[in-house]
């Protein structure tokens, strides 16, 4: 039972770190356009070269 006294706070701490990382990613606008990223990944058009406008 003494192991639970260590594991419960450690798991709460790691869960809090995961929650903070998720909130940081949401505020950093990481999840704004997932459909657009998926479409760009599957297309054969390479956008990494400069466009001659």
Secondary structure, 3 states (H helix, E strand, C coil): CHHHHHHHHHHHHHHHHHHHHHHHHHHCCCCCCHHHHHHHHHCCCCCCCCCCC
